[in-house]
Amino acid sequence: MVERWKGGGELDIARLAMGMSQQNVQQQASIAVMKQSLDMATLQADGLTKLLASADAQALQHAAQPHLGGHIDVSL
């Protein structure tokens, strides 16, 4: 169905509706991907928080600088 509007151009209602529908589907897909990314980031943050809460300070320091504290120099 083609109608004329005041500007003198032709307006194809079916084509316009299809374009709007396609844009809506693309937007919904983008939102779904963003939600999955947000969920994954939340899970990773929770895991990191639990890991840091369960680890003791000495183990963390050793992991950061493993070459320190492994040998003791003794002289008599």
C-alpha positions in Angstrom: 0.0 0.0 0.0 1.5 3.3 -1.1 0.2 6.6 0.2 1.1 10.2 -0.6 1.8 12.6 2.2 2.0 16.4 2.2 5.7 16.5 1.2 4.8 14.9 -2.1 6.9 11.8 -1.5 5.6 8.2 -1.3 5.4 6.5 2.0 5.5 2.7 1.9 3.8 1.6 5.2 4.8 -2.1 4.9 8.4 -1.3 4.3 8.4 1.2 7.2 6.8 -1.3 9.6 9.3 -4.1 8.6 12.2 -1.7 9.2 10.9 -0.8 12.6 10.3 -4.4 13.5 13.9 -5.4 12.4 15.3 -2.5 14.5 13.3 -3.7 17.5 14.7 -7.3 17.1 18.3 -5.9 16.9 17.8 -3.8 20.0 16.4 -6.8 21.9 19.4 -8.9 20.9 21.8 -6.2 22.0 20.1 -5.9 25.3 20.3 -9.7 25.8 24.0 -9.7 25.1 24.6 -6.8 27.5 22.6 -8.7 30.3 24.8 -11.8 29.7 27.9 -9.7 30.0 26.7 -8.0 33.2 25.8 -11.4 34.7 29.3 -12.7 33.8 31.0 -9.7 35.3 28.9 -10.0 38.5 29.9 -13.7 38.9 33.5 -12.9 38.4 33.4 -10.1 40.9 31.7 -12.4 43.4 34.3 -15.1 42.9 37.2 -12.7 43.3 35.6 -11.2 46.5 35.2 -14.7 48.0 38.8 -15.6 47.0 40.3 -12.5 48.6 38.2 -13.0 51.7 39.3 -16.6 52.2 43.0 -16.1 51.5 45.3 -15.0 54.3 47.6 -12.1 54.0 50.8 -14.1 54.2 49.8 -16.3 51.3 48.9 -13.3 49.2 52.2 -11.6 49.9 54.1 -14.8 48.9 52.1 -15.0 45.7 53.0 -11.4 44.9 56.7 -11.8 45.7 57.6 -15.5 45.8 61.3 -14.8 45.9 61.2 -13.2 49.3 61.3 -15.1 52.6 62.4 -18.4 51.2 66.0 -18.4 52.6 67.5 -17.4 55.8 71.2 -16.4 56.0 72.8 -17.7 59.2 76.4 -16.9 60.1 78.3 -18.0 63.3 
